[in-house]
Amino acid sequence: MRSRGLWMLFVAALAGLASVVLAARWMQGQGGDRGRIAVANADIELGGRISSEMIRMTDWPQASVPHGAFSDAVPLEGRVVLVALQRGEPLTEARLAPVGSKGGLSAVVPEGKRAMTVRVNDVVGVAGFALPGTYVDVMVNTQEEGGQRSDRDRSISKIVLERILVLAAAQEADRDSTKPKVVNAVTLELTPRDAEVLDLARSVGTLSLVLRNPTDPLSTPTVGATTSELLGPARAEAPAPPPVVPAVAPAVRRSPPRTLTPASAPAPRVATVAAPRTCVEIVRGLSKVTECF
């Protein structure tokens, strides 16, 4: 019985080993031929220049090789990456700047676009949430031209640029960070026309950044908000009172003068002169009285 049990254990181990070998061969058959491609040997930040220490060659299933992958590490030395790469990610042509590009933010700016920096603070910069890779609208607060209104009534706030990509916050261009960071300047990706509008806007008023959802591509034209719209229509002034026209006295009919006779003539008035009075001040206890006689 003991030998029979050992024999069954040996057969089970042999069957398990055969299963492992067959499974490995099946997986190799599913993967097909394998090749070698270049991958990142370390984390590479956006705009970084690739050195030989940042590249390693690794085996990769031939059927799954990414388009534009490199089978040789030599052409990659000195190239600049357009996106941040993590260790083990394949290096492809689409992730690299053109040959001869310098490192830094300039290599990240697409063809036909420009990079422009504006000054911000903790409020203008949306409390530090205007991070590289996010999209913002640019709003300006200024004074309308012309009109007879006061300077306060002429104030207007209006969105002048929509869905602008933030390239960098201060000197940081890493788009993988999601932690808010308050900075004093942000760099925006603009068309030449947008750059002109932004430069004019910051010279005529104060700028504010409005954070928006990166998946929202819709544009919403606005006419701007004014002080009169914010506070409502001005109260009508009280009408001025009508001018006072002096009344014209009615004509008085004059009767002919009467001849006064000595009997009807009024007696002449005799001026009465008051006799001088003598006043004495009398003090009784705590009271004081003045007596005149």
C-alpha positions as CSV (number, residue, x, y, z in Angstrom):
1,M,0.0,0.0,0.0
2,R,2.8,2.3,0.8
3,S,4.6,1.8,-2.5
4,R,1.3,2.3,-4.3
5,G,0.8,5.7,-2.6
6,L,4.3,6.8,-3.5
7,W,3.7,5.8,-7.1
8,M,0.5,7.8,-7.3
9,L,2.3,10.9,-5.8
10,F,5.0,10.5,-8.4
11,V,2.5,10.4,-11.2
12,A,0.6,13.5,-9.9
13,A,3.9,15.5,-9.8
14,L,4.8,14.4,-13.3
15,A,1.4,15.4,-14.6
16,G,1.7,18.9,-12.9
17,L,5.1,19.4,-14.4
18,A,3.8,18.5,-17.8
19,S,0.9,21.0,-17.4
20,V,3.2,23.8,-16.6
21,V,5.4,23.1,-19.6
22,L,2.4,22.9,-21.9
23,A,1.0,26.1,-20.5
24,A,4.2,28.0,-21.0
25,R,4.5,26.8,-24.6
26,W,0.9,27.8,-25.2
27,M,1.5,31.3,-23.9
28,Q,4.6,31.7,-26.0
29,G,2.6,30.6,-29.0
30,Q,0.0,33.2,-28.3
31,G,2.6,35.9,-27.9
32,G,4.2,35.1,-31.2
33,D,7.6,36.4,-32.1
34,R,9.3,38.8,-29.7
35,G,11.4,41.8,-30.5
36,R,13.4,44.3,-28.6
37,I,12.3,48.0,-28.2
38,A,13.6,51.0,-26.3
39,V,11.8,51.9,-23.1
40,A,12.3,54.6,-20.4
41,N,14.8,53.4,-17.7
42,A,13.7,56.3,-15.4
43,D,11.0,58.8,-15.0
44,I,11.4,61.6,-17.6
45,E,9.6,64.9,-17.0
46,L,7.9,66.9,-19.8
47,G,10.4,68.8,-21.9
48,G,13.3,66.7,-20.6
49,R,16.2,65.7,-22.7
50,I,16.9,61.9,-23.0
51,S,20.3,60.7,-22.1
52,S,21.8,57.2,-22.6
53,E,21.2,56.3,-18.9
54,M,17.4,57.0,-19.4
55,I,17.1,54.2,-22.0
56,R,17.1,50.4,-21.8
57,M,16.2,47.7,-24.3
58,T,13.6,45.2,-23.4
59,D,11.8,42.2,-25.0
60,W,8.3,43.1,-26.4
61,P,5.7,40.9,-28.2
62,Q,6.2,41.6,-31.9
63,A,2.4,41.7,-32.4
64,S,2.0,44.4,-29.8
65,V,5.0,46.7,-30.6
66,P,3.7,50.4,-30.4
67,H,3.7,52.4,-33.6
68,G,6.9,54.5,-33.9
69,A,8.8,52.4,-31.3
70,F,12.6,52.3,-31.5
71,S,14.6,49.1,-31.9
72,D,17.9,51.0,-31.3
73,A,18.7,53.3,-28.4
74,V,21.3,55.4,-30.3
75,P,18.9,57.7,-32.2
76,L,17.1,58.5,-29.0
77,E,20.0,60.2,-27.2
78,G,19.5,63.9,-27.0
79,R,15.8,63.9,-28.0
80,V,13.3,65.9,-26.0
81,V,10.0,64.3,-24.8
82,L,6.7,66.1,-25.3
83,V,4.9,64.2,-22.4
84,A,6.0,63.0,-19.0
85,L,7.1,59.4,-19.2
86,Q,7.4,56.8,-16.4
87,R,9.9,54.0,-16.1
88,G,9.1,51.1,-18.4
89,E,7.0,53.1,-20.9
90,P,7.9,52.7,-24.6
91,L,9.7,55.6,-26.3
92,T,7.8,56.4,-29.5
93,E,8.2,59.1,-32.2
94,A,4.9,60.7,-31.3
95,R,6.1,61.4,-27.8
96,L,9.3,63.1,-28.9
97,A,9.9,66.6,-30.2
98,P,11.5,67.1,-33.6
99,V,15.1,66.3,-34.0
100,G,17.2,69.3,-33.0
101,S,14.7,70.7,-30.5
102,K,16.1,72.3,-27.4
103,G,14.9,71.0,-24.0
104,G,12.5,73.0,-21.9
105,L,9.0,74.4,-22.4
106,S,9.7,75.7,-25.9
107,A,9.9,72.2,-27.2
108,V,6.4,71.5,-25.8
109,V,4.7,74.4,-27.6
110,P,2.9,73.0,-30.7
111,E,3.5,74.3,-34.2
112,G,1.4,77.4,-34.8
113,K,0.9,78.2,-31.1
114,R,2.7,80.5,-28.7
115,A,3.4,80.5,-24.9
116,M,2.6,83.6,-22.9
117,T,3.0,84.1,-19.1
118,V,0.6,86.2,-17.0
119,R,0.9,87.2,-13.4
120,V,-1.5,85.6,-10.9
121,N,-2.1,85.3,-7.2
122,D,-4.0,82.9,-4.9
123,V,-7.4,84.3,-6.2
124,V,-6.6,85.0,-9.8
125,G,-4.9,81.6,-10.1
126,V,-8.1,79.8,-8.9
127,A,-6.5,79.0,-5.5
128,G,-3.7,77.1,-7.1
129,F,-5.9,74.7,-9.2
130,A,-4.7,76.3,-12.5
131,L,-2.2,73.4,-13.0
132,P,-0.3,72.4,-16.1
133,G,-2.6,70.4,-18.4
134,T,-5.8,72.1,-17.1
135,Y,-8.0,74.5,-19.2
136,V,-9.1,78.0,-18.1
137,D,-11.1,81.0,-19.4
138,V,-9.5,84.4,-19.2
139,M,-11.8,87.3,-17.9
140,V,-10.9,91.0,-17.8
141,N,-12.4,93.7,-15.6
142,T,-12.1,97.2,-17.1
143,Q,-14.0,100.4,-17.9
144,E,-16.2,100.9,-21.0
145,E,-15.3,103.7,-23.3
146,G,-17.5,106.8,-23.9
147,G,-20.9,107.6,-22.5
148,Q,-22.1,110.0,-19.9
149,R,-22.2,107.6,-17.0
150,S,-19.9,107.8,-14.0
151,D,-16.7,105.7,-13.7
152,R,-18.5,103.3,-11.4
153,D,-21.4,102.7,-13.8
154,R,-18.9,102.1,-16.7
155,S,-17.3,99.0,-15.1
156,I,-17.6,95.8,-17.0
157,S,-16.3,92.2,-16.6
158,K,-16.1,90.0,-19.7
159,I,-14.6,86.7,-20.8
160,V,-12.2,87.4,-23.6
161,L,-10.5,84.0,-24.1
162,E,-12.0,80.5,-23.7
163,R,-10.5,77.0,-23.2
164,I,-6.9,78.1,-22.9
165,L,-4.4,75.3,-22.0
166,V,-2.1,75.9,-19.0
167,L,1.4,74.9,-20.1
168,A,3.2,75.6,-16.8
169,A,2.7,77.0,-13.3
170,A,5.7,79.1,-12.3
171,Q,8.6,76.9,-13.6
172,E,6.7,73.6,-13.2
173,A,5.4,71.9,-16.3
174,D,4.6,68.5,-14.8
175,R,1.0,67.5,-15.8
176,D,0.8,64.5,-13.5
177,S,0.6,66.5,-10.3
178,T,-3.0,67.2,-9.1
179,K,-2.1,68.9,-5.8
180,P,-3.0,72.6,-5.9
181,K,-0.1,74.9,-5.7
182,V,-0.3,78.7,-5.3
183,V,2.2,80.4,-7.7
184,N,2.7,84.0,-8.9
185,A,2.7,83.2,-12.7
186,V,1.2,80.8,-15.2
187,T,2.1,80.2,-18.8
188,L,-0.7,79.7,-21.3
189,E,-0.8,78.1,-24.8
190,L,-2.2,80.6,-27.2
191,T,-2.6,81.3,-30.9
192,P,-0.9,84.5,-32.1
193,R,-4.3,86.3,-32.2
194,D,-5.1,85.1,-28.6
195,A,-1.7,86.4,-27.5
196,E,-2.6,89.9,-28.8
197,V,-6.0,89.8,-27.1
198,L,-4.4,88.7,-23.8
199,D,-1.7,91.4,-23.9
200,L,-4.3,94.1,-24.5
201,A,-6.6,92.8,-21.8
202,R,-3.9,92.9,-19.1
203,S,-3.0,96.4,-20.1
204,V,-6.5,97.9,-19.8
205,G,-7.8,96.1,-16.7
206,T,-7.3,93.3,-14.2
207,L,-7.3,89.6,-15.3
208,S,-9.0,86.6,-13.6
209,L,-8.7,82.9,-14.6
210,V,-11.8,80.8,-14.6
211,L,-11.2,77.0,-14.3
212,R,-13.2,74.8,-16.7
213,N,-13.7,71.1,-17.3
214,P,-11.2,69.8,-19.9
215,T,-13.8,67.7,-21.5
216,D,-16.1,70.7,-22.2
217,P,-15.2,72.0,-25.7
218,L,-18.2,74.3,-26.1
219,S,-17.8,78.1,-26.4
220,T,-20.3,80.3,-24.7
221,P,-20.2,83.9,-26.1
222,T,-21.2,86.6,-23.6
223,V,-21.7,90.3,-23.7
224,G,-20.2,91.0,-20.3
225,A,-21.6,92.0,-17.0
226,T,-21.9,95.7,-16.1
227,T,-22.6,97.5,-12.9
228,S,-26.1,98.6,-14.0
229,E,-27.0,95.0,-14.6
230,L,-25.5,93.9,-11.3
231,L,-27.3,96.5,-9.2
232,G,-30.5,96.9,-11.3
233,P,-31.9,100.0,-13.0
234,A,-31.1,103.3,-11.3
235,R,-33.9,104.8,-9.3
236,A,-35.7,107.7,-11.1
237,E,-34.8,111.1,-9.7
238,A,-37.5,113.1,-8.1
239,P,-38.9,115.7,-10.5
240,A,-37.9,119.3,-9.8
241,P,-40.6,121.4,-8.3
242,P,-42.2,123.8,-10.8
243,P,-41.0,127.4,-10.7
244,V,-42.9,129.7,-8.4
245,V,-44.7,132.4,-10.4
246,P,-45.5,135.5,-8.3
247,A,-49.2,136.2,-8.0
248,V,-50.5,139.4,-9.6
249,A,-52.4,141.4,-7.1
250,P,-55.9,142.4,-8.3
251,A,-56.5,145.9,-9.4
252,V,-57.8,148.1,-6.6
253,R,-60.5,150.6,-7.3
254,R,-59.6,153.9,-5.9
255,S,-62.3,156.0,-4.4
256,P,-62.1,159.7,-4.7
257,P,-60.4,161.4,-1.7
258,R,-62.7,162.5,1.0
259,T,-62.5,165.9,2.5
260,L,-62.1,165.7,6.2
261,T,-63.9,168.2,8.3
262,P,-62.6,169.3,11.6
263,A,-65.3,167.2,13.3
264,S,-64.3,164.0,11.4
265,A,-60.6,164.5,11.5
266,P,-58.9,162.1,13.9
267,A,-57.4,163.5,17.0
268,P,-53.6,163.6,16.9
269,R,-51.9,160.8,18.9
270,V,-49.9,161.9,21.9
271,A,-46.9,159.8,22.7
272,T,-46.9,158.4,26.2
273,V,-43.6,158.3,27.9
274,A,-43.4,155.6,30.6
275,A,-42.2,156.8,33.9
276,P,-38.9,155.3,35.1
277,R,-39.2,152.3,37.5
278,T,-37.1,151.3,40.4
279,C,-36.2,147.6,40.9
280,V,-34.9,146.0,44.1
281,E,-33.6,142.4,44.4
282,I,-34.9,140.6,47.5
283,V,-33.3,137.4,48.8
284,R,-35.5,135.1,50.9
285,G,-33.7,132.0,52.1
286,L,-32.4,130.2,49.1
287,S,-34.7,132.1,46.6
288,K,-34.1,135.4,45.0
289,V,-36.9,137.8,43.8
290,T,-36.8,141.1,42.0
291,E,-39.4,143.6,42.9
292,C,-40.0,146.7,40.7
293,F,-42.1,149.7,41.6
